[in-house]
Amino acid sequence: MRLRPIILLLLASMAMLDCSATIVADNPIVHPDSLVSYAREYIGTPYGYGQSNGKRFDCSGFTSFVFSHYGYTLARSSREQYLEGDSVERGQWQVGDLVFFAGRNGGQSRVGHVGIVVESNGEQFDFIHASTSRGVIVSHSTERYYASRYIGARRVLAPYETFEAAHNERPLTAHEKIFGRLEFHPIPDPIRPHEFTPKKIKKRRRR
C-alpha cells in the first residue's frame, strides 16, 4: 500500500512536465542570432509572389516563414506586419528586428517591403529579405534604393539580455516547486544540412 502514494507522485510529476513543455511552446524564447542564422540558410531562394513555402518567397512570406519556425505567427502582408510588435527608433536597430520600406508603386509613405536585421552598428544595418529580382539576399541600409525608402522598424523578439531575467522572475511552475527552478537555456540553432552553390568550372577551349 505504501507504493501507491509514490506512484501517484510520479504520475503527477509527469503531468507537470507536459504542462511545462506546453508553456514553453506557447511562449517561445528565441535568441535573435538563432533566428537570423536560420534565415540565412535560405539565401539564394528564388522570389515568388504570394509564396512562403520554403522554395519561393515574397518579402512578407519570407519573414512570416522564418518567424513561424520559432512559433511566432506574423500577418501575411508587409503593411500588416508593420503593426506587429513594438516600434523601434532610428539608430536603435537590433538583430531580429523587422525593417520596412516603401514599395515601388505605393508612394514613399506606404509600406510595401519588409526584411529582417542581421547586423547593426547603431548608425546603419544589414538586412535579409526576398527581393523581386534576386530572391533572398542580404542588403545594406545605405544602398540608395533602400535608404530613400526606409519607413521604420518593429521589434517582435525581446532583446536577448531580457530573456534570462524574465525566466528567473517568472512564477515557479508546479513541477519547479517540487524539483527546483529549471535552468535557462535559449533555443539552439536549428540543425539543417549546409546549403551551397557549386562553383562554375570554366572549360578550356581546345586549340
C-alpha positions in Angstrom: 0.0 0.0 0.0 2.9 2.3 0.6 3.8 2.2 -3.1 0.5 3.9 -4.1 1.4 7.4 -2.9 4.8 7.1 -4.7 3.1 6.1 -7.9 0.7 8.9 -7.7 3.5 11.4 -7.1 5.4 10.1 -10.2 2.2 10.4 -12.3 1.7 13.9 -11.1 5.3 14.9 -11.9 4.9 13.5 -15.5 1.7 15.6 -16.0 3.6 18.7 -14.7 6.4 18.1 -17.2 3.8 18.0 -20.0 2.3 21.3 -18.8 5.7 22.9 -18.6 6.5 21.9 -22.1 3.2 23.4 -23.3 4.1 26.7 -21.6 7.4 26.9 -23.4 5.9 26.1 -26.7 3.2 28.8 -26.3 5.7 31.4 -25.3 8.8 30.9 -27.4 12.1 32.3 -26.2 14.3 32.9 -29.2 17.8 34.1 -29.4 17.8 36.7 -32.3 21.1 35.2 -33.7 19.4 31.8 -34.0 16.5 33.3 -36.0 18.9 35.2 -38.3 21.1 32.1 -38.7 18.0 30.1 -39.9 17.0 33.0 -42.2 20.5 33.0 -43.8 20.1 29.3 -44.8 17.6 30.5 -47.5 19.9 33.0 -49.2 19.6 32.4 -52.9 16.0 31.1 -52.7 14.0 32.5 -55.7 11.3 35.1 -55.4 7.7 34.1 -55.9 4.8 36.4 -55.5 2.5 35.2 -52.7 4.8 32.3 -51.9 6.1 31.2 -48.5 6.7 27.5 -48.9 10.5 27.3 -48.4 11.1 27.0 -52.2 10.0 30.5 -53.2 9.2 33.6 -51.2 7.9 37.1 -51.5 9.1 39.6 -48.9 6.4 39.2 -46.2 6.2 35.5 -47.0 9.9 35.1 -46.1 9.6 37.0 -42.8 6.5 35.1 -41.7 8.1 31.8 -42.7 11.2 32.5 -40.7 9.4 33.6 -37.6 6.9 30.8 -37.8 9.7 28.3 -37.5 10.1 29.6 -33.9 6.4 29.7 -33.0 5.6 33.3 -34.0 2.6 34.0 -36.2 3.1 37.2 -38.3 0.5 38.8 -40.5 0.9 37.8 -44.2 1.4 41.3 -45.7 4.2 43.8 -45.0 1.7 46.5 -44.2 0.1 44.3 -41.6 3.4 43.2 -40.2 4.2 46.9 -39.7 1.6 46.8 -36.9 3.3 43.8 -35.1 5.5 44.2 -32.0 6.9 47.5 -30.7 8.2 50.5 -32.7 12.0 50.9 -32.9 13.5 54.3 -33.1 16.0 55.1 -35.9 19.5 54.0 -34.7 18.2 51.6 -32.1 18.0 48.6 -34.5 18.9 45.1 -33.1 19.4 41.8 -34.8 16.0 40.2 -35.5 14.1 43.5 -35.9 11.7 43.8 -38.8 12.6 46.8 -41.1 10.1 48.3 -43.5 10.4 50.2 -46.8 8.1 51.9 -49.3 7.2 49.7 -52.3 7.8 50.5 -55.9 4.3 51.7 -56.7 2.7 52.7 -53.4 4.3 56.1 -52.7 7.1 57.0 -50.2 5.0 56.6 -47.1 3.2 53.4 -47.8 4.8 50.2 -46.6 5.5 47.8 -49.4 8.6 45.8 -48.4 10.0 44.1 -45.3 13.2 42.4 -44.2 15.0 41.2 -41.0 18.0 43.0 -39.5 21.0 40.6 -39.4 23.6 43.2 -38.2 23.6 46.8 -36.9 26.2 49.2 -35.5 23.6 51.8 -34.4 24.0 54.0 -37.5 23.2 51.6 -40.2 22.2 47.9 -40.6 22.3 44.9 -42.9 19.1 43.1 -43.5 18.0 39.9 -45.2 14.9 39.9 -47.4 13.3 38.5 -50.5 13.9 40.9 -53.4 11.8 40.7 -56.6 14.8 40.5 -58.8 17.3 38.4 -56.9 15.4 36.3 -54.4 16.6 36.1 -50.8 19.6 38.3 -50.3 21.4 40.5 -47.7 21.3 44.2 -48.4 22.7 47.3 -46.7 20.6 50.2 -45.3 22.8 52.7 -47.0 22.1 51.4 -50.5 20.5 54.3 -52.4 17.2 52.5 -53.2 16.6 51.4 -49.6 17.9 54.4 -47.8 15.4 56.6 -49.7 12.5 54.3 -49.0 13.1 53.4 -45.3 9.9 53.8 -43.3 10.6 52.3 -39.9 11.2 49.2 -37.8 9.3 46.9 -35.4 10.6 44.6 -32.7 8.8 41.3 -32.3 11.6 39.4 -30.4 12.6 40.6 -27.0 16.3 41.7 -26.6 18.3 38.7 -25.6 19.5 40.2 -22.3 15.9 40.3 -21.1 15.3 36.6 -21.6 17.2 35.2 -18.6 15.9 37.9 -16.3 12.3 37.2 -17.4 12.9 33.4 -16.9 14.2 33.9 -13.4 11.5 36.4 -12.3 8.5 34.4 -13.6 6.4 32.4 -11.1 7.5 28.8 -10.5 5.6 26.0 -12.2 4.1 23.3 -10.1 6.9 21.0 -11.3 9.6 23.5 -10.3 8.0 23.9 -6.8 8.9 20.3 -6.2 12.2 19.9 -8.1 13.5 23.5 -8.2 13.6 26.1 -11.0 14.8 24.9 -14.4 17.9 26.4 -15.7 17.6 29.0 -18.6 18.7 27.6 -22.0 17.9 29.6 -25.2 16.6 27.6 -28.1 19.7 26.4 -30.1 20.2 27.0 -33.8 18.1 24.6 -35.9 20.1 21.7 -37.4 19.9 21.7 -41.2 22.1 20.4 -43.9 24.5 23.0 -45.2 23.4 24.6 -48.5 25.9 25.8 -51.0 26.1 26.9 -54.6 28.5 24.9 -56.7 31.2 27.0 -58.4 31.1 27.1 -62.1 34.1 25.4 -63.7 35.4 27.2 -66.7 36.1 24.8 -69.6 39.3 25.4 -71.5 38.9 25.6 -75.2 40.8 23.2 -77.3 43.1 24.8 -79.8 
